[in-house]
Structure formats: C-alpha cells, structure tokens
Amino acid sequence: MTRKRQSGSTVFVIVWEFRCRKARRREFEKAYSPEGIWARFFRRGEGYIRTELLCDREDPLRYLTIDVWRLRKAYEQFKKENRDEYQTIDRQCESLTEAEQKIGEFQAIEAK
C-alpha cells in the first residue's frame, strides 16, 4: 500500500520484533495494537502518526511493531519528556513477551 506524502515531508519509523508468550497472545495483541496502550501513549506526542502491529504468518507468536513519526526529533523529544511513563508501560508489558529486540530506526527516502 503506497501512501502519498507532501513534498518535502519525512517519515521516521521505529521497528521492534517481539516473541509473545503463548498464554498471553491476546493480551499482547491488545497492548501493542494500533489502539493499545503504546499507541494511546504515543498519540499524546506531537508528530506521532501511527502504530502498526504485524503477525508472522508462519510463526504466530512472532510480531513486529512499526511506530511512525513525522520526525526523529519529535519521537526523541516525546520519549525524553515522558521517560518515566515510557518505562512504566514497558515494565507492565514485560510479562507478555519472551523476547524483544529493536530491529532499527528508519527514515523514509523520497523519490527524486
């Protein structure tokens, strides 16, 4: 699916990989979904666009989250200003997963 962006706009994306606990799968999906606790938290940030949750078709306990922001600076500022709450939510969600790994931070490349 291609989304048009305004000329000169940028998009910053953070991708995480999770392995959720089998018995906590529904809770994990609820917490990390586009309407979950993380997305609701990020919505308070200026420059936040959306969160996507992807499930691996071959391994239903493996997920990716994609958090999309207008600018890296906006994400970093939000995270800095809300550090304590970020850490609290992270601790609350720890029991839902067996493993988590930050895949990386990405910047959209505009066609020239």
Summary of the structure (lengths in Angstrom):
residues: 112
radius of gyration: 14.6
end to end distance: 19.6
largest distance: 47.5
contacts: 293
relative contact order: 0.29
helix: 37%
strand: 32%
